[in-house]
Amino acid sequence: MVGSEKKSLVFAYYVTGHGFGHATRVIEVVRNLIQAGHEVHVVTGAPDYVYTIETQSPRLFIRKVLLDCGAVQADALTVDPLASLEKYNQTAVLPRDSILATEVEWLKSVKADLVVM
């Protein structure tokens, strides 16, 4: 495609808010997408300050939504599997239909070209 202009895409990037490991890795991907001229909507339960990338780009949007409860832990290494399953059931399974309907409408409203999870 010599001489053709690249199309700017709209990314909806869903990132778990449980811990900051996922977020710190996603930041680099988001930074590169923005630098390439794309618009990125980060959907997460993580605090906003995690995604304050050096530049306050007008192409970066943070949408605070709790869609992933993560694990219930007594400490950094001890997971309570039964409590985690119960929390997941309450957070994602029971309200599934409502969550899906809301996300479909939101994705349409931002005209997302790609969804990353």
Residue pairs with C-beta under 8 A, 6 or more apart in sequence:
6 36
6 37
8 37
8 38
8 39
9 38
9 39
9 113
9 114
10 38
10 39
10 41
10 110
10 111
10 112
10 113
10 114
11 33
11 38
11 39
11 40
11 41
11 112
11 113
11 114
11 115
11 116
12 41
12 43
12 107
12 110
12 112
12 114
12 115
12 116
13 26
13 29
13 30
13 40
13 41
13 42
13 43
13 115
13 116
14 43
14 44
14 67
14 115
14 116
14 117
15 22
15 23
15 26
15 42
15 43
15 44
15 46
16 22
16 44
16 45
16 46
16 68
16 70
17 23
17 44
17 45
17 46
17 66
17 68
17 70
18 45
18 68
18 69
18 70
18 71
19 70
20 46
20 50
23 44
23 46
23 50
23 51
24 50
26 42
27 50
27 51
27 53
30 40
30 42
30 51
30 53
30 60
31 53
31 54
33 40
34 40
34 53
34 55
34 57
34 59
34 60
37 59
38 59
39 59
39 61
40 59
40 60
40 61
41 61
41 62
41 63
41 110
41 112
42 51
42 60
42 61
42 62
42 63
43 63
43 65
43 67
44 50
44 51
44 62
44 63
44 64
44 65
45 64
45 65
45 66
45 67
45 68
48 62
48 64
51 60
51 62
53 60
61 110
63 106
66 91
67 91
67 92
67 99
67 103
68 91
68 92
69 84
69 87
69 88
69 90
69 91
69 92
70 84
71 79
71 80
71 84
72 79
72 80
72 83
72 84
72 87
73 79
73 80
74 80
92 99
107 115
